[in-house]
Amino acid sequence: MRKILIVLLGVSVFWGCKVQKKTPSNQGPPPPVAKTAAPREAKVIISSVTGKYLIVDSSSVKVFMNVEIQNLKESAQIKDIEKIFKVQWHVQADYNQREKLKSGKIDIDENSLRKNGNFYQLTFDVPKIKGLDYSVLILEFIDVAASLKYTNDLPVDFTGMRVDSRFGLFKADQTDFPSFETFVKVGDPVIFKSWSGSKEKLYLKRYLNKTLPALSPMSSSKRNVMDEVSGLEAIEVDPGSTFTFKEEGIYVLTQDTLMHKDGYSILVTDERYPRFTQPDKLKEPVVYMSTGKEIESLKTQENAKDAVDLHFLSLSAGNQDQARQTIRSYYRRVSEANKLFSTYKEGWKTDKGMVYIILGPPTRVQRNRQREVWLYQGSSEIIFTFYRKPNSFTENHYELVRYPEYGAYWYPFVETWRTGNVVE
């Protein structure tokens, strides 16, 4: 999935970025960018788009888009959206090949677009280009009156080698549009379904989640992802039938329980996720703003809630109001990181999650197929570069390029948390 690229006609911008970048659909949405002053008039805008597809047959795929539209009136109808935006798509061979091999227009009506919560769900079909197994689908929302174009790119693999190109995870109460959430809660009924009606044998391989928090931006250490998990069992799944996850952990939907290199992972969480409210889970995320000695002290204290309260209270020199505000702000960031960056492990444990918790939303984001660059603008510009490094569980794994020199920027930001001076 990915969020939208905003393009002003004649000038390309991605949340303030000067260069238009492309990204694979499974890369995940970028973080929200630091907010600027609101415009005087509430112009209707496309604020985000995320996309998936499922193979229908050898000749076409069904595309699903989650579209977030801001500043629409509560009474707005589908026909009102159709009056604002012209929607079209085209297919090109790759990111660096701009020739339009196939194109089409999407009629915005009740058959193609519907409201679901805070999002609009868009569906349409795209044909396969003869002799081309891989292509890039470009979707465009054009606001002619405002001279604005919003574009989204989605790489499409017509070979169907990956399980998630053939089978989608659907919520049991909505079986005609796949779920876009990055995690599933214990007890929630789901359905693994192909759009073609295939009944291929599927398995869910379950792992015990022992994943660790991200290493600091200055660290030179390396980790093996398989050292952070423990295989438990393989559960056969009946495609098209309701399935309920009974235990938390990391699950991989696959047809090969030994290799599962073409499977995809599902993080199964407790019912409160992405928020952390249980005392035993509150201790872990403070690792990013604590000393080694403080972390060891937290681990040894049996009463987790008292340990966390005392930790923040000691940092605020006994100022209870300051401690409470810091706790609220910090765990709000943890919750946002979980929502934005969860993959096979909790979002707060990822490299992106760590940076987001301490520094907040970046000023600008630049993306391409293999990397994502976050830029923070202050008295000096700070740049964090994340490279896409697929592993046995997901293609959506990004690692931060670490440097010892980050310490000059990182520690002052950590200190603002420790002294209660973070401004949200």
C-alpha beads as a LAMMPS data file, in Angstrom:
LAMMPS data file: protein, C-alpha beads

424 atoms
423 bonds

1 atom types
1 bond types

-500.0 500.0 xlo xhi
-500.0 500.0 ylo yhi
-500.0 500.0 zlo zhi

Masses

1 110.0

Atoms # bond

1 1 1 0.000 0.000 0.000
2 1 1 1.017 3.563 -0.306
3 1 1 -0.284 7.025 0.207
4 1 1 -0.890 9.463 -2.549
5 1 1 1.515 11.606 -4.504
6 1 1 0.175 15.150 -4.835
7 1 1 1.029 16.836 -8.109
8 1 1 0.380 20.501 -8.863
9 1 1 0.112 20.863 -12.614
10 1 1 3.543 21.835 -13.881
11 1 1 5.233 21.324 -10.479
12 1 1 5.621 17.922 -8.803
13 1 1 5.337 17.796 -5.013
14 1 1 5.105 14.950 -2.519
15 1 1 4.048 16.479 0.763
16 1 1 6.434 19.339 -0.007
17 1 1 9.025 17.253 -1.838
18 1 1 10.324 18.783 -5.077
19 1 1 10.905 15.544 -6.961
20 1 1 8.186 13.091 -7.883
21 1 1 9.026 9.592 -6.669
22 1 1 7.464 6.191 -7.300
23 1 1 6.953 3.320 -4.917
24 1 1 5.623 -0.252 -4.852
25 1 1 2.108 -0.830 -3.529
26 1 1 3.219 -3.089 -0.692
27 1 1 5.634 -0.504 0.609
28 1 1 3.095 1.000 2.972
29 1 1 1.935 4.560 3.358
30 1 1 4.433 7.265 4.310
31 1 1 4.042 8.984 7.658
32 1 1 1.971 12.123 7.915
33 1 1 4.060 15.200 7.302
34 1 1 4.335 18.002 9.848
35 1 1 1.268 20.199 9.482
36 1 1 1.362 23.688 8.047
37 1 1 -1.123 26.501 8.462
38 1 1 -4.601 25.625 7.220
39 1 1 -5.800 27.355 4.042
40 1 1 -8.407 30.073 4.375
41 1 1 -10.915 28.115 2.330
42 1 1 -11.554 24.435 2.976
43 1 1 -10.844 23.147 -0.524
44 1 1 -11.906 19.546 -1.209
45 1 1 -8.697 17.521 -1.594
46 1 1 -7.551 13.925 -1.932
47 1 1 -5.389 13.443 1.174
48 1 1 -4.410 9.792 0.719
49 1 1 -4.854 6.771 -1.505
50 1 1 -3.783 3.201 -0.777
51 1 1 -4.094 0.378 -3.261
52 1 1 -4.229 -3.392 -3.651
53 1 1 -5.132 -5.765 -6.439
54 1 1 -6.231 -9.367 -6.875
55 1 1 -5.833 -11.445 -10.016
56 1 1 -9.175 -12.230 -11.636
57 1 1 -7.826 -14.514 -14.358
58 1 1 -4.991 -14.604 -16.881
59 1 1 -6.286 -11.496 -18.603
60 1 1 -7.146 -8.982 -15.849
61 1 1 -6.889 -7.892 -12.221
62 1 1 -9.385 -6.284 -9.867
63 1 1 -7.997 -3.085 -8.311
64 1 1 -9.110 -1.816 -4.896
65 1 1 -8.337 1.712 -3.718
66 1 1 -8.968 3.284 -0.317
67 1 1 -9.416 7.015 -0.954
68 1 1 -9.465 9.654 1.773
69 1 1 -11.161 12.896 0.736
70 1 1 -10.955 15.896 3.033
71 1 1 -13.314 18.855 3.422
72 1 1 -16.345 17.220 1.836
73 1 1 -19.658 18.268 3.300
74 1 1 -21.427 15.691 5.461
75 1 1 -24.299 15.702 2.990
76 1 1 -22.020 15.073 -0.020
77 1 1 -23.127 12.378 -2.435
78 1 1 -21.136 10.302 -4.915
79 1 1 -22.427 12.536 -7.708
80 1 1 -20.851 15.544 -5.953
81 1 1 -17.435 13.859 -6.040
82 1 1 -17.923 13.048 -9.720
83 1 1 -18.429 16.757 -10.400
84 1 1 -15.098 17.656 -8.770
85 1 1 -12.742 14.887 -9.912
86 1 1 -12.054 13.270 -13.227
87 1 1 -10.525 9.829 -12.599
88 1 1 -8.383 7.939 -15.091
89 1 1 -5.652 5.293 -15.179
90 1 1 -2.914 4.092 -17.454
91 1 1 -0.432 1.201 -17.492
92 1 1 3.278 1.555 -18.230
93 1 1 5.973 -1.108 -18.410
94 1 1 8.058 0.250 -15.511
95 1 1 8.725 3.362 -13.469
96 1 1 11.335 4.712 -15.874
97 1 1 9.270 3.952 -18.967
98 1 1 6.534 6.558 -19.284
99 1 1 4.868 5.239 -22.454
100 1 1 1.165 4.566 -21.823
101 1 1 0.550 1.006 -22.966
102 1 1 -3.099 1.013 -21.969
103 1 1 -5.380 3.647 -20.461
104 1 1 -8.946 4.116 -19.333
105 1 1 -11.428 6.387 -17.608
106 1 1 -13.287 5.460 -14.423
107 1 1 -16.896 6.560 -14.194
108 1 1 -17.501 7.719 -10.634
109 1 1 -20.863 6.321 -9.574
110 1 1 -22.379 3.985 -6.992
111 1 1 -20.986 0.973 -8.867
112 1 1 -17.354 2.072 -8.629
113 1 1 -17.222 4.216 -5.461
114 1 1 -18.816 3.950 -2.042
115 1 1 -18.268 5.466 1.381
116 1 1 -16.973 3.291 4.207
117 1 1 -16.226 5.128 7.446
118 1 1 -13.671 7.859 6.792
119 1 1 -12.716 6.451 3.390
120 1 1 -14.188 5.960 -0.047
121 1 1 -13.685 2.549 -1.626
122 1 1 -12.928 2.577 -5.348
123 1 1 -12.905 -0.581 -7.496
124 1 1 -12.183 -1.129 -11.179
125 1 1 -10.646 -3.698 -13.556
126 1 1 -7.356 -3.431 -15.437
127 1 1 -6.489 -5.716 -18.350
128 1 1 -3.151 -7.462 -18.739
129 1 1 -0.900 -6.202 -21.511
130 1 1 -0.038 -9.027 -23.893
131 1 1 3.538 -10.255 -23.344
132 1 1 4.005 -8.139 -20.191
133 1 1 3.967 -9.957 -16.841
134 1 1 4.940 -6.934 -14.734
135 1 1 3.652 -3.391 -15.096
136 1 1 2.922 -0.217 -13.168
137 1 1 -0.613 1.096 -12.840
138 1 1 -0.909 4.891 -12.524
139 1 1 -4.169 6.250 -11.120
140 1 1 -4.987 9.957 -11.486
141 1 1 -7.584 12.131 -9.763
142 1 1 -7.816 15.423 -11.680
143 1 1 -9.461 18.509 -10.219
144 1 1 -9.707 20.564 -13.396
145 1 1 -11.198 23.632 -11.704
146 1 1 -8.293 23.874 -9.240
147 1 1 -5.577 22.759 -11.714
148 1 1 -4.611 19.909 -9.370
149 1 1 -3.708 16.337 -10.140
150 1 1 -3.393 13.602 -7.505
151 1 1 -1.612 10.444 -8.622
152 1 1 -0.967 7.012 -7.149
153 1 1 1.205 4.203 -8.514
154 1 1 0.674 0.474 -8.012
155 1 1 3.063 -2.196 -9.340
156 1 1 1.122 -5.175 -10.702
157 1 1 2.477 -8.723 -11.065
158 1 1 0.296 -10.693 -13.448
159 1 1 2.253 -13.930 -12.882
160 1 1 0.427 -14.542 -9.606
161 1 1 3.503 -16.041 -7.950
162 1 1 2.886 -14.311 -4.621
163 1 1 0.014 -15.568 -2.503
164 1 1 -1.230 -12.048 -1.793
165 1 1 -1.706 -11.379 -5.512
166 1 1 -4.227 -14.242 -5.610
167 1 1 -5.746 -14.201 -2.119
168 1 1 -6.891 -11.251 -0.080
169 1 1 -7.748 -10.943 3.593
170 1 1 -11.355 -9.832 3.982
171 1 1 -13.306 -8.956 7.086
172 1 1 -16.177 -11.381 7.554
173 1 1 -18.734 -8.554 7.373
174 1 1 -17.336 -7.171 4.093
175 1 1 -16.381 -9.853 1.614
176 1 1 -16.307 -7.704 -1.527
177 1 1 -13.443 -5.389 -0.528
178 1 1 -10.170 -6.555 1.107
179 1 1 -9.005 -5.203 4.439
180 1 1 -6.355 -2.471 4.335
181 1 1 -5.432 -2.700 8.018
182 1 1 -1.858 -3.779 8.812
183 1 1 -2.917 -6.027 11.696
184 1 1 -5.773 -8.270 12.801
185 1 1 -7.123 -8.494 16.330
186 1 1 -7.617 -11.760 18.190
187 1 1 -11.210 -12.906 17.862
188 1 1 -11.994 -10.939 14.699
189 1 1 -13.468 -13.233 12.003
190 1 1 -11.773 -12.956 8.615
191 1 1 -11.919 -14.692 5.255
192 1 1 -9.035 -15.490 2.898
193 1 1 -10.538 -15.324 -0.553
194 1 1 -9.436 -15.251 -4.164
195 1 1 -11.345 -13.182 -6.701
196 1 1 -11.343 -16.103 -9.105
197 1 1 -12.932 -18.458 -6.570
198 1 1 -9.816 -20.639 -6.298
199 1 1 -9.816 -23.301 -3.577
200 1 1 -6.036 -23.866 -3.488
201 1 1 -4.719 -25.319 -0.256
202 1 1 -3.456 -22.618 2.094
203 1 1 -1.684 -22.624 5.438
204 1 1 -1.099 -20.124 8.185
205 1 1 2.282 -20.679 9.779
206 1 1 2.297 -19.234 13.295
207 1 1 5.339 -17.753 15.020
208 1 1 5.832 -16.564 18.569
209 1 1 6.522 -12.831 18.410
210 1 1 9.812 -12.133 20.191
211 1 1 10.780 -9.189 17.989
212 1 1 12.942 -6.498 19.553
213 1 1 12.807 -2.690 19.509
214 1 1 14.803 -0.950 16.784
215 1 1 18.484 -0.328 17.367
216 1 1 19.487 3.297 17.851
217 1 1 20.322 5.390 14.756
218 1 1 23.970 5.359 15.881
219 1 1 24.249 1.582 16.341
220 1 1 26.642 -0.542 14.298
221 1 1 25.058 -3.857 15.368
222 1 1 23.184 -6.216 13.058
223 1 1 20.284 -8.578 13.708
224 1 1 18.900 -11.717 12.096
225 1 1 15.119 -11.544 11.901
226 1 1 14.807 -15.314 12.436
227 1 1 16.482 -14.948 15.833
228 1 1 13.530 -12.821 16.956
229 1 1 10.775 -15.340 16.209
230 1 1 9.978 -18.938 17.072
231 1 1 8.001 -21.253 14.777
232 1 1 5.057 -22.928 16.484
233 1 1 2.622 -24.596 14.095
234 1 1 1.050 -24.649 10.648
235 1 1 -2.737 -24.305 10.418
236 1 1 -4.613 -25.355 7.298
237 1 1 -7.009 -22.688 6.005
238 1 1 -10.088 -23.237 3.873
239 1 1 -10.258 -20.428 1.274
240 1 1 -13.614 -18.681 1.318
241 1 1 -14.517 -19.854 4.816
242 1 1 -14.531 -17.759 7.975
243 1 1 -11.396 -18.023 10.105
244 1 1 -10.772 -16.582 13.563
245 1 1 -7.333 -15.997 15.034
246 1 1 -7.337 -17.326 18.581
247 1 1 -3.844 -16.286 19.676
248 1 1 -1.550 -13.316 19.193
249 1 1 1.588 -13.704 17.115
250 1 1 3.006 -13.504 13.613
251 1 1 1.217 -15.559 10.959
252 1 1 2.317 -16.188 7.392
253 1 1 -0.252 -17.129 4.748
254 1 1 1.528 -19.561 2.456
255 1 1 1.306 -22.662 0.324
256 1 1 4.746 -23.872 1.413
257 1 1 5.153 -24.256 5.177
258 1 1 8.891 -24.865 4.833
259 1 1 9.923 -21.903 2.692
260 1 1 6.939 -19.501 2.475
261 1 1 9.084 -17.025 0.504
262 1 1 6.040 -16.089 -1.569
263 1 1 3.682 -15.787 1.394
264 1 1 2.794 -12.713 3.375
265 1 1 2.657 -12.020 7.074
266 1 1 -0.196 -10.950 9.328
267 1 1 0.385 -9.433 12.750
268 1 1 -2.292 -10.637 15.185
269 1 1 -2.707 -8.401 18.213
270 1 1 -4.827 -7.924 21.311
271 1 1 -8.110 -6.030 21.069
272 1 1 -6.626 -2.713 22.301
273 1 1 -3.954 -2.422 19.596
274 1 1 -2.672 -0.027 18.228
275 1 1 -3.025 1.617 21.656
276 1 1 -1.056 0.329 24.618
277 1 1 -2.976 0.342 27.884
278 1 1 -1.806 -2.827 29.629
279 1 1 0.902 -2.036 32.214
280 1 1 3.191 -4.865 31.089
281 1 1 3.248 -3.474 27.522
282 1 1 3.850 0.110 28.575
283 1 1 7.372 -0.565 29.797
284 1 1 8.906 -1.635 26.494
285 1 1 8.503 1.507 24.303
286 1 1 10.314 3.792 26.791
287 1 1 13.551 2.175 25.606
288 1 1 13.980 4.977 23.046
289 1 1 14.100 7.715 25.692
290 1 1 15.837 5.871 28.538
291 1 1 19.363 5.030 29.633
292 1 1 20.605 1.465 29.847
293 1 1 20.478 1.621 33.642
294 1 1 16.887 2.870 33.602
295 1 1 15.829 0.114 31.219
296 1 1 17.320 -2.576 33.454
297 1 1 15.572 -1.045 36.459
298 1 1 12.214 -1.126 34.651
299 1 1 12.703 -4.783 33.757
300 1 1 13.318 -5.823 37.347
301 1 1 10.298 -4.087 38.872
302 1 1 7.311 -6.392 39.176
303 1 1 4.536 -3.766 39.190
304 1 1 4.713 -2.501 35.610
305 1 1 2.301 0.419 36.024
306 1 1 4.089 1.764 39.106
307 1 1 7.433 1.318 37.343
308 1 1 6.348 3.406 34.335
309 1 1 4.702 6.080 36.489
310 1 1 7.779 6.408 38.677
311 1 1 10.048 6.504 35.632
312 1 1 8.266 9.510 34.104
313 1 1 7.797 11.136 37.494
314 1 1 11.516 10.940 38.208
315 1 1 12.315 12.476 34.816
316 1 1 10.009 15.411 35.613
317 1 1 11.593 15.952 39.029
318 1 1 8.316 15.097 40.752
319 1 1 6.114 17.388 38.625
320 1 1 2.994 15.246 38.244
321 1 1 1.292 17.430 35.620
322 1 1 4.415 17.387 33.450
323 1 1 4.795 13.620 33.885
324 1 1 1.169 13.015 32.882
325 1 1 1.505 15.206 29.783
326 1 1 4.725 13.479 28.726
327 1 1 3.111 10.064 29.172
328 1 1 0.103 11.091 27.053
329 1 1 2.263 12.557 24.302
330 1 1 4.748 9.690 24.201
331 1 1 2.195 6.886 24.056
332 1 1 0.174 8.814 21.502
333 1 1 3.242 8.659 19.264
334 1 1 3.607 4.937 20.041
335 1 1 -0.008 4.340 19.004
336 1 1 0.457 6.333 15.784
337 1 1 3.631 4.385 14.965
338 1 1 1.741 1.111 15.474
339 1 1 -1.011 2.259 13.132
340 1 1 1.345 3.540 10.440
341 1 1 4.250 1.100 10.397
342 1 1 3.110 -2.335 11.641
343 1 1 4.318 -5.155 9.412
344 1 1 5.279 -8.539 10.808
345 1 1 6.025 -6.752 14.071
346 1 1 4.554 -3.851 15.974
347 1 1 5.072 -0.474 14.308
348 1 1 6.825 1.075 17.304
349 1 1 9.579 -1.550 17.040
350 1 1 10.440 -0.685 13.430
351 1 1 13.172 1.760 12.395
352 1 1 10.541 4.119 10.998
353 1 1 8.507 3.824 14.185
354 1 1 11.502 4.677 16.365
355 1 1 12.321 7.840 14.404
356 1 1 8.665 8.860 14.271
357 1 1 8.213 8.475 18.049
358 1 1 11.227 10.626 18.938
359 1 1 11.129 13.257 16.169
360 1 1 7.498 13.136 15.061
361 1 1 6.248 13.568 11.470
362 1 1 8.974 14.554 8.998
363 1 1 8.834 17.886 7.210
364 1 1 9.168 16.199 3.839
365 1 1 9.229 12.651 2.470
366 1 1 10.929 11.431 -0.709
367 1 1 10.248 7.929 -1.979
368 1 1 11.222 5.655 -4.810
369 1 1 10.992 1.941 -5.408
370 1 1 13.720 0.921 -2.982
371 1 1 14.081 3.675 -0.415
372 1 1 12.337 6.343 1.588
373 1 1 13.972 9.555 2.790
374 1 1 12.633 11.576 5.708
375 1 1 13.756 15.187 6.022
376 1 1 13.354 17.241 9.177
377 1 1 13.753 20.984 8.769
378 1 1 14.864 23.018 11.792
379 1 1 17.934 25.067 12.539
380 1 1 19.610 22.514 10.270
381 1 1 18.210 19.784 8.026
382 1 1 18.286 16.216 9.354
383 1 1 17.954 13.366 6.863
384 1 1 17.040 9.740 7.628
385 1 1 17.233 7.215 4.790
386 1 1 15.392 3.880 4.942
387 1 1 16.117 1.115 2.419
388 1 1 13.648 -1.590 1.534
389 1 1 15.017 -4.982 2.571
390 1 1 12.443 -7.785 2.190
391 1 1 12.770 -10.692 4.610
392 1 1 11.075 -14.049 5.168
393 1 1 7.932 -12.367 6.467
394 1 1 7.299 -9.300 4.378
395 1 1 8.368 -7.245 1.384
396 1 1 7.506 -4.176 3.422
397 1 1 10.583 -4.163 5.689
398 1 1 12.705 -1.000 5.777
399 1 1 16.030 -0.513 7.521
400 1 1 17.533 2.801 8.537
401 1 1 20.994 3.676 7.268
402 1 1 22.784 4.285 10.584
403 1 1 25.638 6.702 11.284
404 1 1 27.519 7.553 14.518
405 1 1 27.084 11.223 13.593
406 1 1 23.334 11.006 14.279
407 1 1 24.144 11.284 17.977
408 1 1 24.600 15.056 17.684
409 1 1 20.937 15.353 16.636
410 1 1 19.355 12.351 18.325
411 1 1 20.337 12.952 21.940
412 1 1 18.980 16.531 22.066
413 1 1 15.608 15.261 20.801
414 1 1 15.616 12.491 23.401
415 1 1 16.425 15.077 26.059
416 1 1 13.337 17.094 25.125
417 1 1 11.253 14.029 25.982
418 1 1 13.112 13.471 29.226
419 1 1 12.612 17.083 30.312
420 1 1 8.972 17.285 29.201
421 1 1 9.652 19.934 26.535
422 1 1 8.240 18.150 23.498
423 1 1 5.738 20.309 21.624
424 1 1 3.017 18.364 19.839

Bonds

1 1 1 2
2 1 2 3
3 1 3 4
4 1 4 5
5 1 5 6
6 1 6 7
7 1 7 8
8 1 8 9
9 1 9 10
10 1 10 11
11 1 11 12
12 1 12 13
13 1 13 14
14 1 14 15
15 1 15 16
16 1 16 17
17 1 17 18
18 1 18 19
19 1 19 20
20 1 20 21
21 1 21 22
22 1 22 23
23 1 23 24
24 1 24 25
25 1 25 26
26 1 26 27
27 1 27 28
28 1 28 29
29 1 29 30
30 1 30 31
31 1 31 32
32 1 32 33
33 1 33 34
34 1 34 35
35 1 35 36
36 1 36 37
37 1 37 38
38 1 38 39
39 1 39 40
40 1 40 41
41 1 41 42
42 1 42 43
43 1 43 44
44 1 44 45
45 1 45 46
46 1 46 47
47 1 47 48
48 1 48 49
49 1 49 50
50 1 50 51
51 1 51 52
52 1 52 53
53 1 53 54
54 1 54 55
55 1 55 56
56 1 56 57
57 1 57 58
58 1 58 59
59 1 59 60
60 1 60 61
61 1 61 62
62 1 62 63
63 1 63 64
64 1 64 65
65 1 65 66
66 1 66 67
67 1 67 68
68 1 68 69
69 1 69 70
70 1 70 71
71 1 71 72
72 1 72 73
73 1 73 74
74 1 74 75
75 1 75 76
76 1 76 77
77 1 77 78
78 1 78 79
79 1 79 80
80 1 80 81
81 1 81 82
82 1 82 83
83 1 83 84
84 1 84 85
85 1 85 86
86 1 86 87
87 1 87 88
88 1 88 89
89 1 89 90
90 1 90 91
91 1 91 92
92 1 92 93
93 1 93 94
94 1 94 95
95 1 95 96
96 1 96 97
97 1 97 98
98 1 98 99
99 1 99 100
100 1 100 101
101 1 101 102
102 1 102 103
103 1 103 104
104 1 104 105
105 1 105 106
106 1 106 107
107 1 107 108
108 1 108 109
109 1 109 110
110 1 110 111
111 1 111 112
112 1 112 113
113 1 113 114
114 1 114 115
115 1 115 116
116 1 116 117
117 1 117 118
118 1 118 119
119 1 119 120
120 1 120 121
121 1 121 122
122 1 122 123
123 1 123 124
124 1 124 125
125 1 125 126
126 1 126 127
127 1 127 128
128 1 128 129
129 1 129 130
130 1 130 131
131 1 131 132
132 1 132 133
133 1 133 134
134 1 134 135
135 1 135 136
136 1 136 137
137 1 137 138
138 1 138 139
139 1 139 140
140 1 140 141
141 1 141 142
142 1 142 143
143 1 143 144
144 1 144 145
145 1 145 146
146 1 146 147
147 1 147 148
148 1 148 149
149 1 149 150
150 1 150 151
151 1 151 152
152 1 152 153
153 1 153 154
154 1 154 155
155 1 155 156
156 1 156 157
157 1 157 158
158 1 158 159
159 1 159 160
160 1 160 161
161 1 161 162
162 1 162 163
163 1 163 164
164 1 164 165
165 1 165 166
166 1 166 167
167 1 167 168
168 1 168 169
169 1 169 170
170 1 170 171
171 1 171 172
172 1 172 173
173 1 173 174
174 1 174 175
175 1 175 176
176 1 176 177
177 1 177 178
178 1 178 179
179 1 179 180
180 1 180 181
181 1 181 182
182 1 182 183
183 1 183 184
184 1 184 185
185 1 185 186
186 1 186 187
187 1 187 188
188 1 188 189
189 1 189 190
190 1 190 191
191 1 191 192
192 1 192 193
193 1 193 194
194 1 194 195
195 1 195 196
196 1 196 197
197 1 197 198
198 1 198 199
199 1 199 200
200 1 200 201
201 1 201 202
202 1 202 203
203 1 203 204
204 1 204 205
205 1 205 206
206 1 206 207
207 1 207 208
208 1 208 209
209 1 209 210
210 1 210 211
211 1 211 212
212 1 212 213
213 1 213 214
214 1 214 215
215 1 215 216
216 1 216 217
217 1 217 218
218 1 218 219
219 1 219 220
220 1 220 221
221 1 221 222
222 1 222 223
223 1 223 224
224 1 224 225
225 1 225 226
226 1 226 227
227 1 227 228
228 1 228 229
229 1 229 230
230 1 230 231
231 1 231 232
232 1 232 233
233 1 233 234
234 1 234 235
235 1 235 236
236 1 236 237
237 1 237 238
238 1 238 239
239 1 239 240
240 1 240 241
241 1 241 242
242 1 242 243
243 1 243 244
244 1 244 245
245 1 245 246
246 1 246 247
247 1 247 248
248 1 248 249
249 1 249 250
250 1 250 251
251 1 251 252
252 1 252 253
253 1 253 254
254 1 254 255
255 1 255 256
256 1 256 257
257 1 257 258
258 1 258 259
259 1 259 260
260 1 260 261
261 1 261 262
262 1 262 263
263 1 263 264
264 1 264 265
265 1 265 266
266 1 266 267
267 1 267 268
268 1 268 269
269 1 269 270
270 1 270 271
271 1 271 272
272 1 272 273
273 1 273 274
274 1 274 275
275 1 275 276
276 1 276 277
277 1 277 278
278 1 278 279
279 1 279 280
280 1 280 281
281 1 281 282
282 1 282 283
283 1 283 284
284 1 284 285
285 1 285 286
286 1 286 287
287 1 287 288
288 1 288 289
289 1 289 290
290 1 290 291
291 1 291 292
292 1 292 293
293 1 293 294
294 1 294 295
295 1 295 296
296 1 296 297
297 1 297 298
298 1 298 299
299 1 299 300
300 1 300 301
301 1 301 302
302 1 302 303
303 1 303 304
304 1 304 305
305 1 305 306
306 1 306 307
307 1 307 308
308 1 308 309
309 1 309 310
310 1 310 311
311 1 311 312
312 1 312 313
313 1 313 314
314 1 314 315
315 1 315 316
316 1 316 317
317 1 317 318
318 1 318 319
319 1 319 320
320 1 320 321
321 1 321 322
322 1 322 323
323 1 323 324
324 1 324 325
325 1 325 326
326 1 326 327
327 1 327 328
328 1 328 329
329 1 329 330
330 1 330 331
331 1 331 332
332 1 332 333
333 1 333 334
334 1 334 335
335 1 335 336
336 1 336 337
337 1 337 338
338 1 338 339
339 1 339 340
340 1 340 341
341 1 341 342
342 1 342 343
343 1 343 344
344 1 344 345
345 1 345 346
346 1 346 347
347 1 347 348
348 1 348 349
349 1 349 350
350 1 350 351
351 1 351 352
352 1 352 353
353 1 353 354
354 1 354 355
355 1 355 356
356 1 356 357
357 1 357 358
358 1 358 359
359 1 359 360
360 1 360 361
361 1 361 362
362 1 362 363
363 1 363 364
364 1 364 365
365 1 365 366
366 1 366 367
367 1 367 368
368 1 368 369
369 1 369 370
370 1 370 371
371 1 371 372
372 1 372 373
373 1 373 374
374 1 374 375
375 1 375 376
376 1 376 377
377 1 377 378
378 1 378 379
379 1 379 380
380 1 380 381
381 1 381 382
382 1 382 383
383 1 383 384
384 1 384 385
385 1 385 386
386 1 386 387
387 1 387 388
388 1 388 389
389 1 389 390
390 1 390 391
391 1 391 392
392 1 392 393
393 1 393 394
394 1 394 395
395 1 395 396
396 1 396 397
397 1 397 398
398 1 398 399
399 1 399 400
400 1 400 401
401 1 401 402
402 1 402 403
403 1 403 404
404 1 404 405
405 1 405 406
406 1 406 407
407 1 407 408
408 1 408 409
409 1 409 410
410 1 410 411
411 1 411 412
412 1 412 413
413 1 413 414
414 1 414 415
415 1 415 416
416 1 416 417
417 1 417 418
418 1 418 419
419 1 419 420
420 1 420 421
421 1 421 422
422 1 422 423
423 1 423 424
